[in-house]
Amino acid sequence: MALMINDNCVNCAVCEPECPNAAISAGGSLYVIEPGKCTECVGYFTESQCMDVCPVECIVPNPQRVETKEQLKRKFEQLLSS
Amino acid sequence: MNETADISKLTRKDFESDQNVRWCPGCGDYMVLAQVQHLLPSLGIARENFVFISGIGCSSRFPYYMNTYGMHSIHGRAPAIASGLKLARPELSVWVVTGDGDALAIGGNHFIHAMRRNVDLKIILLNNRIYGLTKGQYSPTSELGKKTKSTPMGSIDRPFNPIALALGAGATFVARTVDNDVEHIRKVLARAAAHRGTAFVEVLQNCMVFNDGAYEAVTDKANRQDARLILEHGKPLVFGRQRDRGIRLRGFEPQVVQLVQGRATEADLLVHDEQGANRALACLLSEFELPEFPVPIGIFRAVTEPTYEQRNAELRELACASKGRGDLSGLLNSGDTWTIESSESRNATWR
């Protein structure tokens, strides 16, 4: 599933440059992940890079976007070709 | 800031200024800023009655990012300026945000005197054990042997322990929290805000650029429960992932013991008391360091004593009662010359 940033975000911006899909941006009040662009780093890394660097552990799976590894792999391929 | 907002409707947003926050990505400072902004709306204090005062350093950019009154003041002198402000305007909620260099190197003197006077200030020390703003020199809290740009062969300075220093100087509220534990930092800041007197909070903080992993053992998700001792008033000192270890006292010496049936139980352990009649327990806990002991996190000491501004108000009343109200304008306009009386005439007057 795609990842999301919860209310514990402190706007430290460390996640933004780590995302290989450029899915993370500064939102209105907190940083946000565009679900259509997040592959949990499938296709690039074995670990989700944003979760790895977030100092406050505020990046969690998005329950609204349940996706299997295969679906994430296909999303990765579609993002590459688009 | 000139508009008075309805206190009951204040939110975190109301305390965010329009300035772009300029700390390095991932800095622990963001955590403290976010949690302070989260706390303030709940305190029932008008926004215009908060003041944030800082000295110099990365931490000291804090007042720019708060939509409150504030002062980015002189290096190490924030406690002195804050003390003056609190005495002149006791109704204000005065906060000092400082770092290990600002508070403990150039400002060491002001720091200890703020602690002993018990002025009603909230002093948050962001301790990343390095000089970040000047790009990576050792600080008064850097470990012995630490290699930095200014200590290429390792530091030979023994570091300050901020908790022990504050306790030694007589602080009435002394606490420690970490920069990646949202719940804990919120609890500690709320307690500090509620304390009447100098409330000192040390935040163990990472500097991703110049001292990455500064407190890795106590912040690392996988192992931190083994490295931390969470202090809870009235509860035995238990720690570990399985909560299977504790702290026992043998004479004056603390010991880590395994809680194993037949060997030691919780009844054998030290019980935390943040309101002890003396500072002995808090001082003992402040000495705990890895790897021998877990790092204590929480409130070491919280006791109630008269604040400096209370004593100052009493002094003023006493002075007014015995000598009448002063006349500052009269004093200032009393002329440019005065007479030093001879000892004979003084003696004559006194007789």
Chai-1 contact restraints between the chains, C-beta under 6 A:
chainA,res_idxA,chainB,res_idxB,connection_type,confidence,min_distance_angstrom,max_distance_angstrom,comment,restraint_id
A,N8,B,V182,contact,1.0,0.0,6.0,A-B,restraint_1
A,V10,B,Y30,contact,1.0,0.0,6.0,A-B,restraint_2
A,V10,B,M31,contact,1.0,0.0,6.0,A-B,restraint_3
A,V10,B,A34,contact,1.0,0.0,6.0,A-B,restraint_4
A,C12,B,P25,contact,1.0,0.0,6.0,A-B,restraint_5
A,C12,B,G26,contact,1.0,0.0,6.0,A-B,restraint_6
A,C12,B,Y30,contact,1.0,0.0,6.0,A-B,restraint_7
A,A13,B,P25,contact,1.0,0.0,6.0,A-B,restraint_8
A,V14,B,P25,contact,1.0,0.0,6.0,A-B,restraint_9
A,V14,B,G26,contact,1.0,0.0,6.0,A-B,restraint_10
A,P55,B,G26,contact,1.0,0.0,6.0,A-B,restraint_11
A,P55,B,N180,contact,1.0,0.0,6.0,A-B,restraint_12
A,V56,B,M31,contact,1.0,0.0,6.0,A-B,restraint_13
A,V56,B,N180,contact,1.0,0.0,6.0,A-B,restraint_14
